[in-house]
């Protein structure tokens, strides 16, 4: 390509400088020069095609309009037209191929002032419709519109297979007041791989970054973003959504099956199941067990599978490990049509520092706090979102709403809330920054969580948020209007740790730790709680839930059945991690599957059957769920029999509903003629016995109807004389035989 002296002589000094910058790929606002511009005697059009040998302007019908003259040896061309008119570009490449396309710089900008203002204020909650890669029909032409926030970058380009990953080809146009870059690239479509190439504030070599708002990504180790369709998804769950809008979860049964998608079950050759295959196997299993919801460990795109999803980078992208976004929607729809809700683990606390991700995104600490005393999680070697920045808060809230509104998700379990609330979380003195009042609370994170829950509550009736919060922060589930954080539920980590410590001890010594079981009732109604036996309790050397139980195999299964029955009767909603229902014997391993072969054994089959019956009774008996937040729904009957390790309590529902009497014997010794006080001289029916032969127990129990006698006991004028099975839990229902 030869550059004529005439071309050089006809350019102003400003134009020459701009063309040099464009050719070098460092111009900060290419829209000022590329595309059509008035020049006094017509229109001058400039294009940038490194590797092209010639360019022509043609009209929409393909008629020749003008040749472009090269004005820089790296591929900048210029042409003149007498007037503004529609045109296309015909590019003759060095390899003799010819390409025709519209000029990206001939189109108007799509982002309006209101959208940009709302984004900068952190109040644009539908960013997935605006940023990232949007397949659109713009000014009569199909293509993809790209937009990204990078206020401190000197130049941003969109790159992909469509331009040979050459950052000089498609530099983006800049909205200086908003720090946002955009470009419409005609003739692109769904399935294109792309990234953003950025030059940071201080210059240096360009860096490739994945799209922070990508809605689909390459499978690791690839890290490119992928253009996906944004057309409405197909749903058949209107009935479910209507029921959800009317639901009061505080007074409803809520039992959650927690799972890691990649290791619940594998295919015939050890492959990870996609969403459709998972739905076919998982939904019948969980529905038969009687759970109301499944909770998925994070499925937001994450580069390292060993993080189990808890170090995500794609906050708007279902992981490509399991299939497309449309396939994920089919999974959720299938769950809803089977009567199952879907909860997602969602991680707004931190993100990994992978080079293609959010860290120092535009050459500065954009998404994270700049000061490592605020911005680095020492425990996880991750970066902490800057909750004080409007755009970051808006980004995270928009992510939450994306999953709820786009994919009909029924709840978000927010991970690592404690790490968000405290500036000194896991930090020694001198290595954290106090808040403006000199305190340890992260006031910016508190404001974010309140806003998150307020917005979800206003826009998404019936959708729950659940906090994984392990401290005594007050009012986690109190309404925002009265100073709370506004979560629907909080994980009861104290209950989990205390009771697991108790049941892990040899029954001979449990009498000395009786308070571990009873202590949780001192605060059981201070928040709206979920009782979690989660994945965290079966990893990192903690052993499986079954093997925490002491004794031989029979005692381990008996102990686990008794413990789960105690949990299902205790105030609070329920969560159980996959594998516990079949007596998994080894710790959870994220790169394999559960020991499904164990269902051939009597113990695991009986355990699964017991759990199914517990869920059935929990759903059917108002006494077990209606009053979860009401202290009057729980009454101790026997709480001080440490010598026998026996507990008994009453659960009550609304007025007019039958109470349930729950008795737990946490020793392998049967207790005969054990007297328990009851509030009425009436019949009681044994509706559940964890020692039943149907559950592979010894079948020691009380058989048919029991009749209270006028013998005072435990503060009541009537009592029952019971046989307590070894390592067993009984549920007794007052009144006529339940039909």
C-alpha positions in Angstrom: 0.0 0.0 0.0 1.5 3.3 -1.0 0.5 6.6 0.7 0.5 9.5 -1.8 2.1 12.8 -0.9 -1.2 14.5 -1.9 -3.0 12.6 0.9 -0.5 13.7 3.4 -0.5 17.3 2.3 -4.4 17.6 2.4 -4.5 16.6 6.1 -4.4 19.0 8.9 -2.0 18.5 11.7 -4.9 17.4 14.0 -6.0 14.9 11.4 -2.5 13.5 11.0 -2.1 13.1 14.8 -5.5 11.4 15.0 -4.7 9.0 12.2 -1.4 8.1 13.8 -3.2 7.4 17.1 -5.9 5.4 15.4 -3.2 3.4 13.5 -1.3 2.8 16.7 -4.5 1.7 18.4 -4.3 4.3 21.2 -6.9 6.9 20.2 -9.3 7.5 23.1 -12.4 8.6 21.1 -12.4 7.1 17.6 -15.9 8.4 16.9 -14.5 11.9 16.4 -12.7 10.7 13.3 -13.9 7.4 12.0 -17.1 7.1 10.0 -18.7 10.0 8.1 -18.1 13.6 9.0 -19.0 16.9 7.3 -15.9 18.7 5.9 -17.4 21.8 4.3 -17.6 20.5 0.7 -19.3 17.2 1.4 -18.6 14.2 3.6 -15.3 12.6 4.5 -15.3 9.0 5.6 -12.4 7.4 7.4 -12.0 3.7 8.1 -9.5 1.5 9.9 -8.7 -1.9 8.4 -5.2 -3.1 9.2 -4.3 -5.8 6.7 -6.6 -4.4 3.9 -5.1 -3.5 0.5 -8.1 -1.5 -0.7 -11.6 -0.2 0.4 -14.5 0.9 -1.7 -17.8 2.7 -0.7 -20.8 1.2 -2.3 -24.5 2.0 -1.9 -27.0 -0.5 -0.4 -27.7 -2.0 -3.8 -24.0 -2.6 -4.3 -23.4 0.3 -6.8 -19.9 1.8 -6.6 -19.7 5.2 -4.9 -16.0 6.0 -4.3 -12.6 4.5 -3.7 -10.9 5.1 -0.4 -7.4 6.3 -0.5 -4.9 4.9 2.0 -3.7 7.6 4.4 -1.6 5.5 6.7 0.4 2.4 6.0 -1.2 0.4 8.8 -4.7 0.5 7.2 -6.3 3.9 7.7 -8.3 4.9 4.6 -10.2 8.0 3.6 -12.9 8.8 1.0 -15.1 11.8 0.0 -18.7 11.8 -0.9 -20.6 14.9 -2.1 -23.4 14.4 0.4 -24.6 12.2 3.3 -26.1 9.0 1.9 -26.4 5.3 3.0 -23.3 3.4 2.1 -21.5 0.1 2.8 -17.9 -0.8 2.7 -16.3 -3.3 0.4 -12.9 -4.4 1.8 -10.3 -6.1 -0.3 -8.0 -8.0 2.1 -4.4 -8.9 1.5 -5.3 -12.6 1.2 -7.5 -11.7 -1.8 -10.7 -12.2 0.1 -13.5 -9.6 -0.2 -15.8 -8.6 2.6 -18.8 -6.3 2.6 -20.3 -4.7 5.6 -21.8 -1.5 7.0 -19.5 0.9 8.7 -19.7 0.6 12.5 -18.9 4.3 12.8 -21.8 5.4 10.6 -24.4 4.4 13.2 -25.8 6.6 16.0 -25.1 5.9 19.6 -27.6 3.6 21.4 -27.0 4.5 25.0 -29.2 7.5 26.1 -28.5 10.1 28.8 -31.1 8.6 31.1 -29.7 5.1 30.9 -26.2 6.4 31.6 -27.4 8.6 34.4 -29.2 5.7 36.1 -26.1 3.6 35.7 -23.8 6.1 37.3 -26.3 6.5 40.2 -26.4 2.7 40.7 -30.1 2.6 40.0 -30.3 1.0 36.5 -31.4 -2.5 37.5 -31.8 -4.0 34.0 -28.2 -3.6 32.9 -28.4 -7.0 31.2 -30.5 -5.3 28.5 -28.1 -2.5 28.0 -24.4 -3.5 28.7 -22.3 -6.4 27.5 -23.2 -7.8 24.1 -26.7 -7.2 22.8 -27.9 -8.7 19.5 -30.0 -5.9 18.1 -31.6 -4.4 15.0 -30.1 -0.9 14.9 -31.1 1.7 12.3 -32.3 -1.1 10.0 -29.3 -3.3 10.3 -28.8 -6.5 12.4 -25.6 -6.7 14.5 -24.3 -6.7 18.1 -24.1 -3.7 20.3 -21.3 -3.7 22.8 -21.0 -1.6 26.0 -18.6 -1.6 28.9 -17.8 0.6 31.9 -14.1 1.6 32.0 -13.9 5.2 33.0 -10.1 5.3 33.4 -9.1 3.4 30.3 -7.3 5.4 27.6 -8.8 3.2 24.8 -11.2 0.2 24.7 -11.8 -2.0 21.7 -14.0 -5.0 21.2 -12.1 -8.0 19.7 -13.0 -11.5 18.5 -12.8 -13.9 15.7 -14.7 -11.4 13.6 -11.7 -9.0 13.5 -8.8 -11.4 14.1 -8.6 -10.3 17.7 -7.0 -7.1 16.5 -7.7 -4.3 18.9 -7.1 -1.6 16.3 -10.1 -2.8 14.2 -13.0 -1.9 16.4 -12.1 0.8 18.9 -15.2 1.8 20.9 -16.8 5.2 21.2 -16.6 7.0 24.6 -19.2 8.6 26.8 -16.9 10.8 28.9 -19.5 11.9 31.4 -20.4 8.3 32.3 -17.1 6.4 31.7 -18.9 4.1 29.3 -17.7 2.8 26.0 -20.0 1.5 23.3 -19.9 0.3 19.7 -22.4 -1.3 17.3 -20.8 -3.9 15.1 -23.1 -4.8 12.1 -23.6 -8.3 10.8 -22.5 -10.0 14.0 -24.8 -12.5 15.7 -25.4 -15.0 18.4 -22.4 -17.3 19.1 -19.6 -14.8 18.5 -16.7 -15.0 20.9 -15.4 -11.7 22.1 -13.4 -9.8 24.7 -12.6 -6.2 25.4 -9.1 -4.9 24.8 -8.1 -2.1 27.1 -5.2 0.3 27.5 -5.1 1.5 31.0 -4.7 5.0 32.4 -1.0 4.8 32.4 -0.6 3.3 29.0 1.4 0.1 28.5 0.5 -2.9 26.4 -3.2 -3.6 25.8 -4.9 -6.2 28.1 -7.7 -8.6 27.1 -10.6 -8.8 29.5 -13.8 -10.8 29.6 -17.0 -8.9 29.6 -18.1 -8.2 33.2 -21.7 -8.4 32.0 -21.3 -11.4 29.7 -24.3 -13.7 29.7 -22.4 -16.7 28.5 -18.7 -17.6 28.5 -16.3 -20.2 27.1 -15.6 -23.2 29.2 -12.4 -23.0 31.2 -9.5 -22.9 30.4 -11.0 -20.6 27.7 -12.1 -17.2 29.0 -13.8 -15.4 26.1 -17.3 -14.1 26.4 -20.0 -15.3 24.0 -22.9 -13.4 22.4 -26.2 -14.9 23.4 -29.8 -14.2 22.3 -31.7 -11.9 24.5 -35.1 -12.9 23.2 -37.7 -13.8 25.9 -37.3 -17.4 27.2 -40.0 -19.9 27.0 -41.8 -20.6 30.3 -44.7 -22.8 31.4 -44.6 -21.9 35.1 -47.2 -19.1 35.4 -49.1 -21.1 38.1 -46.0 -21.5 40.2 -45.1 -17.8 39.9 -48.6 -16.8 41.0 -48.4 -19.1 44.0 -45.0 -17.7 44.8 -46.3 -14.1 44.8 -48.9 -15.1 47.4 -46.5 -17.1 49.6 -45.5 -16.2 53.1 -42.3 -18.2 53.6 -42.0 -17.4 57.3 -45.2 -19.5 58.0 -44.8 -22.1 55.2 -42.8 -25.4 55.1 -39.4 -24.8 53.6 -37.0 -27.8 53.2 -34.0 -27.3 50.9 -31.9 -29.9 49.1 -28.4 -28.3 48.6 -26.3 -29.6 45.7 -23.3 -29.0 43.6 -24.4 -29.5 40.0 -21.2 -31.0 38.8 -20.9 -33.7 41.4 -24.4 -34.8 42.2 -24.4 -37.4 39.5 -22.2 -38.0 36.5 -22.9 -39.5 33.1 -22.0 -43.0 31.9 -18.4 -42.0 31.1 -17.9 -39.7 34.1 -19.0 -36.6 32.2 -20.8 -33.7 33.9 -24.5 -33.7 33.3 -26.0 -30.8 31.4 -29.1 -29.1 32.6 -31.5 -31.3 30.6 -30.0 -34.5 31.8 -29.7 -33.2 35.3 -33.4 -32.3 35.3 -34.4 -35.8 34.2 -32.6 -37.4 37.1 -32.5 -34.8 39.9 -36.1 -33.6 39.9 -37.8 -37.0 40.5 -35.3 -37.8 43.2 -35.7 -34.6 45.1 -39.5 -34.5 44.6 -39.8 -38.1 45.9 -37.8 -37.1 49.0 -40.4 -34.3 49.6 -38.1 -31.3 49.6 -39.7 -28.0 48.7 -36.6 -26.4 47.0 -33.3 -27.2 45.5 -30.4 -24.9 46.3 -27.5 -24.8 43.8 -24.0 -24.0 44.8 -23.0 -21.0 42.7 -23.5 -21.6 39.0 -22.4 -18.1 38.0 -19.4 -18.5 35.7 -16.1 -19.2 37.6 -12.7 -19.9 36.2 -11.6 -22.5 38.8 -13.9 -25.5 39.4 -12.2 -26.2 42.7 -13.7 -23.1 44.1 -17.2 -24.8 43.8 -18.4 -21.6 42.2 -17.6 -19.4 45.2 -15.1 -17.4 43.2 -17.2 -16.2 40.3 -16.4 -13.7 37.6 -19.5 -14.0 35.4 -22.1 -12.5 37.6 -24.6 -12.6 34.7 -23.6 -15.9 33.1 -24.8 -19.4 33.9 -21.7 -21.6 33.8 -21.1 -23.1 30.4 -20.0 -26.3 32.2 -23.6 -27.3 32.4 -25.1 -25.9 29.1 -26.6 -22.8 27.7 -28.6 -20.1 29.4 -31.7 -21.4 27.6 -31.0 -24.9 29.0 -30.7 -23.5 32.5 -34.1 -21.8 32.0 -35.6 -25.2 31.0 -34.2 -26.7 34.2 -35.8 -24.0 36.4 -39.1 -24.4 34.5 -39.0 -28.2 34.9 -38.4 -27.7 38.7 -41.3 -25.4 39.0 -43.6 -27.7 37.1 -42.7 -30.5 39.5 -43.5 -28.3 42.5 -39.9 -27.5 43.3 -38.5 -24.0 43.9 -34.9 -23.1 42.9 -32.5 -21.1 45.1 -29.1 -20.0 43.9 -26.0 -19.4 46.0 -24.9 -15.9 45.0 -21.6 -14.3 45.8 -21.4 -10.5 46.0 -18.7 -10.4 48.6 -15.6 -11.0 46.5 -14.1 -12.1 43.2 -10.9 -13.8 42.0 -8.0 -11.8 40.7 -7.7 -13.7 37.4 -6.0 -11.6 34.7 -9.0 -11.8 32.3 -11.4 -10.7 35.0 -12.4 -7.6 37.0 -9.2 -6.9 38.9 -7.7 -3.5 37.9 -10.2 -3.7 35.1 -9.4 -0.4 33.4 -5.9 -0.1 34.9 -7.3 1.1 38.2 -9.1 -0.5 41.2 -12.5 -0.1 39.5 -14.6 -2.9 41.0 -12.5 -3.4 44.1 -11.3 -1.2 46.9 -7.9 0.3 46.1 -6.4 -0.1 49.6 -5.5 -3.8 50.1 -6.6 -3.4 53.8 -10.1 -3.0 52.4 -9.9 -4.7 49.0 -8.2 -8.0 49.6 -9.6 -11.1 51.3 -6.6 -12.6 53.0 -8.3 -16.0 53.6 -9.3 -16.6 50.0 -6.8 -14.5 48.1 -9.7 -12.7 46.4 -10.7 -9.0 45.9 -13.6 -7.3 47.7 -16.2 -5.3 45.8 -16.1 -1.5 46.5 -19.6 -1.2 48.0 -19.1 2.5 48.2 -19.2 3.0 44.5 -22.6 3.5 43.0 -21.8 1.7 39.7 -20.5 -1.4 41.6 -23.6 -1.6 43.8 -25.8 -1.2 40.8 -23.9 -3.9 39.0 -24.4 -6.4 41.8 -28.1 -5.6 42.3 -28.7 -5.8 38.6 -27.0 -9.3 38.7 -29.4 -10.4 41.5 -32.4 -9.2 39.6 -31.2 -10.8 36.4 -31.3 -14.3 38.0 -34.7 -13.6 39.6 -36.5 -11.8 36.7 -34.8 -13.5 33.7 -34.6 -17.0 35.1 -37.5 -17.0 37.6 -35.2 -17.9 40.5 -37.1 -18.2 43.7 -34.4 -17.1 46.1 -30.8 -16.1 46.6 -28.6 -17.4 49.4 -26.1 -14.6 49.8 -22.7 -16.1 50.6 -20.1 -14.7 53.1 -22.3 -11.9 54.5 -20.2 -11.8 57.7 -17.1 -10.9 55.7 -19.0 -8.1 54.1 -20.3 -6.6 57.4 -17.0 -6.2 59.2 -14.0 -4.3 58.0 -11.8 -6.3 60.4 -13.1 -9.7 59.2 -10.2 -12.2 59.6 -7.7 -9.3 59.9 -5.3 -8.6 62.7 -5.0 -5.2 64.3 -3.4 -2.6 62.1 -4.4 -4.4 58.9 -7.8 -3.0 58.4 -9.3 0.5 57.9 -12.0 1.8 60.3 -15.1 3.3 59.0 -15.8 7.1 59.1 -16.9 6.8 62.8 -13.8 4.8 63.7 -15.8 1.5 64.0 -15.3 -1.9 62.5 -18.6 -2.1 60.6 -18.5 -1.8 56.8 -21.2 0.9 56.5 -21.1 0.8 52.7 -21.7 -3.0 52.6 -24.6 -2.6 55.1 -26.2 0.0 52.9 -25.7 -2.2 49.9 -27.4 -5.2 51.5 -30.3 -3.1 52.7 -30.8 -1.7 49.2 -30.5 -5.2 47.7 -33.2 -6.6 49.9 -35.4 -3.5 49.6 -35.3 -3.6 45.8 -35.9 -7.4 45.6 -38.8 -7.0 48.0 -40.4 -4.2 46.0 -39.9 -5.8 42.5 -40.1 -9.6 43.2 -42.9 -10.5 45.6 -42.4 -14.0 47.1 -38.7 -14.2 46.3 -36.6 -14.9 49.4 -33.1 -13.9 50.3 -31.1 -15.9 52.7 -27.9 -14.7 54.5 -25.0 -16.9 55.3 -24.1 -14.9 58.4 -22.2 -16.4 61.3 -22.0 -13.6 63.8 -24.4 -11.9 66.2 -25.1 -8.9 63.9 -28.6 -7.8 65.1 -31.6 -7.7 62.8 -30.3 -9.6 59.8 -33.9 -10.7 59.0 -35.5 -7.6 60.4 -37.2 -5.2 57.9 -35.0 -2.5 56.4 -37.6 0.0 57.6 -36.8 -0.7 61.2 -33.0 -0.8 60.7 -32.6 -4.4 59.8 -30.7 -5.8 56.8 -34.0 -7.1 55.3 -33.1 -10.8 54.6 -35.9 -13.3 54.6 -33.9 -15.9 56.5 -30.5 -16.3 58.1 -28.5 -19.5 58.4 -28.4 -20.7 62.0 -24.7 -21.5 62.1 -24.6 -21.6 65.9 -27.3 -24.3 66.0 -25.4 -26.3 63.4 -22.1 -26.2 65.2 -23.5 -26.9 68.7 -25.7 -29.9 67.6 -23.0 -31.4 65.4 -20.6 -31.2 68.2 -23.1 -33.0 70.4 -24.0 -35.9 68.1 -20.4 -36.4 67.1 -19.5 -37.3 70.7 -19.7 -40.8 72.1 -23.2 -41.3 73.7 -21.4 -42.1 77.0 -20.2 -38.5 77.3 -23.2 -36.7 75.8 -24.6 -36.2 79.3 -21.8 -33.7 80.0 -22.7 -31.7 76.9 -26.5 -31.6 77.2 -26.5 -27.8 76.8 -25.3 -28.1 73.2 -28.8 -29.3 72.2 -30.8 -27.0 74.4 -28.7 -23.8 74.0 -30.1 -23.0 70.5 -33.5 -22.4 71.9 -32.3 -19.3 73.8 -32.0 -17.5 70.4 -34.1 -19.6 68.1 -36.7 -16.8 67.6 -34.3 -13.9 67.5 -34.1 -14.1 63.7 -36.0 -16.1 61.0 -33.6 -19.0 60.7 -32.7 -21.8 58.3 -31.1 -24.8 60.0 -28.2 -25.7 57.7 -26.4 -29.0 57.4 -24.5 -27.7 54.4 -21.6 -28.6 52.2 -19.2 -26.8 54.5 -19.7 -29.6 57.1 -18.6 -32.4 54.8 -15.3 -31.1 53.4 -11.7 -30.2 54.5 -11.3 -33.2 56.9 -14.7 -32.9 58.6 -15.9 -36.2 57.3 -19.3 -37.2 56.0 -22.5 -36.5 58.0 -22.9 -40.3 58.6 -19.4 -40.8 59.8 -19.7 -38.0 62.3 -22.0 -40.4 64.2 -20.1 -42.6 66.7 -20.5 -46.4 66.9 -20.8 -49.2 64.5 -22.7 -48.9 61.2 -26.1 -49.6 62.7 -25.6 -47.0 65.4 -24.3 -44.5 62.8 -27.5 -44.8 60.7 -29.7 -44.8 63.7 -28.0 -41.8 65.1 -28.3 -39.9 61.8 -32.0 -40.7 61.5 -32.6 -39.5 65.0 -30.6 -36.3 64.5 -32.4 -35.5 61.2 -35.8 -36.2 62.9 -34.8 -33.8 65.8 -33.8 -31.2 63.2 -37.0 -31.5 61.2 -39.0 -30.9 64.4 -36.8 -28.0 65.7 -37.9 -24.4 65.0 -36.4 -23.2 61.7 -36.5 -24.1 58.1 -34.4 -27.0 56.9 -31.4 -27.4 54.6 -29.5 -30.6 53.8 -26.5 -31.1 51.5 -26.7 -33.9 49.0 -25.4 -37.3 49.9 -26.6 -37.2 53.5 -29.9 -38.8 52.4 -28.1 -42.0 51.3 -25.5 -42.2 54.1 -22.5 -41.0 52.0 -19.5 -42.4 53.9 -16.7 -40.2 52.5 -16.3 -36.5 52.3 -17.8 -34.6 49.4 -15.6 -34.5 46.3 -16.4 -31.9 43.7 -14.9 -33.8 40.8 -16.8 -37.1 41.2 -20.3 -38.2 42.1 -22.2 -39.4 45.1 -22.1 -43.1 46.0 -25.3 -44.0 44.4 -24.4 -47.7 44.5 -25.1 -47.6 48.2 -28.8 -47.6 47.6 -28.5 -51.3 47.1 -27.8 -51.4 50.9 -30.5 -51.5 53.6 -29.2 -48.7 55.7 -29.1 -46.0 52.9 -32.5 -47.1 51.6 -34.0 -46.8 55.0 -32.4 -43.4 55.6 -33.8 -42.0 52.4 -37.2 -43.4 53.2 -37.1 -41.8 56.7 -36.2 -38.5 55.2 -39.0 -38.6 52.7 -41.5 -39.3 55.6 -40.0 -36.5 57.6 -40.6 -34.1 54.7 -44.1 -35.4 54.2 -45.0 -34.9 57.9 -43.2 -31.5 58.0 -45.3 -30.4 55.0 -48.6 -31.8 56.4 -48.4 -30.8 60.0 -48.8 -27.0 60.6 -47.3 -27.4 64.1 -43.9 -28.0 62.5 -43.7 -24.9 60.3 -46.4 -22.3 60.9 -44.9 -21.0 64.2 -41.2 -21.0 63.3 -40.8 -17.4 64.2 -43.1 -17.5 67.3 -41.7 -18.5 70.7 -45.1 -19.8 71.7 -44.9 -22.5 69.1 -42.2 -24.3 71.1 -42.4 -25.7 74.7 -39.8 -27.7 76.5 -41.2 -30.8 78.2 -38.0 -32.5 79.1 -34.8 -30.5 78.8 -32.9 -31.5 81.9 -32.5 -35.3 81.6 -28.8 -35.2 80.9 -28.2 -38.6 82.5 -30.4 -40.3 79.9 -29.7 -37.8 77.1 -33.4 -37.5 76.5 -35.2 -34.4 75.2 -38.9 -33.8 74.7 -40.8 -30.8 73.5 -44.1 -29.7 72.0 -44.6 -27.9 68.7 -47.8 -26.0 68.2 -49.3 -24.3 65.2 -52.2 -22.0 64.9 -55.2 -22.2 67.3 -57.3 -25.3 66.5 -54.4 -27.3 65.0 -53.1 -30.4 66.8 -49.8 -30.1 68.7 -46.9 -32.6 68.2 -44.9 -34.1 71.0 -41.3 -34.9 70.0 -39.1 -37.2 72.1 -35.4 -37.9 71.3 -33.3 -40.5 72.9 -29.6 -39.8 72.0 -28.2 -43.0 73.5 -28.1 -46.5 72.1 -30.0 -47.7 75.2 -33.8 -48.3 75.0 -35.8 -46.5 77.6 -38.9 -48.4 78.9 -41.8 -46.9 80.9 -40.4 -43.4 80.3 -43.0 -40.9 81.5 -43.5 -37.7 79.6 -46.0 -35.0 80.7 -48.6 -33.8 78.1 -51.0 -30.9 78.1 -54.2 -32.9 77.6 -55.9 -36.1 78.9 -56.4 -37.4 75.3 -55.2 -39.9 72.7 -51.7 -39.5 71.1 -50.6 -41.3 68.0 -47.1 -42.2 67.0 -46.9 -40.8 63.5 -43.1 -41.1 63.2 -40.5 -43.4 64.7 -36.9 -43.1 63.4 -36.3 -46.7 64.6 -39.0 -48.2 62.4 -38.2 -51.4 60.5 -39.1 -49.5 57.4 -36.0 -47.3 57.9 -33.8 -50.3 58.8 -34.2 -49.7 62.5 -34.9 -52.2 65.3 -38.6 -51.4 65.3 -38.9 -50.6 68.9 -41.7 -48.2 69.6 -45.2 -47.7 70.9 -47.4 -49.2 68.3 -51.0 -48.0 68.2 -52.8 -45.3 70.1 -51.5 -44.1 73.4 -53.8 -42.7 76.0 -52.7 -40.1 78.5 -53.2 -40.9 82.1 -54.0 -38.4 84.9 -50.6 -38.8 86.4 -48.8 -35.4 86.8 -45.4 -35.1 85.2 -43.2 -32.2 84.0 -45.6 -29.6 85.1 -48.6 -31.2 83.4 -51.6 -32.9 85.0 -51.5 -35.7 82.4 -48.7 -37.9 81.1 -47.7 -40.7 78.7 -45.7 -43.8 79.5 -43.5 -44.5 76.6 -40.9 -46.9 75.1 -38.0 -44.8 73.7 -36.1 -46.7 71.0 -32.3 -46.6 71.1 -30.9 -43.6 69.2 -34.4 -42.8 68.2 -36.8 -39.9 67.7 -40.6 -40.1 68.1 -43.3 -37.8 66.8 -46.6 -38.1 68.6 -49.7 -36.3 67.4 -52.6 -35.4 69.7 -56.1 -36.2 68.8 -57.9 -38.6 66.4 -55.9 -40.8 64.1 -54.6 -38.6 61.2 -56.2 -39.7 58.0 
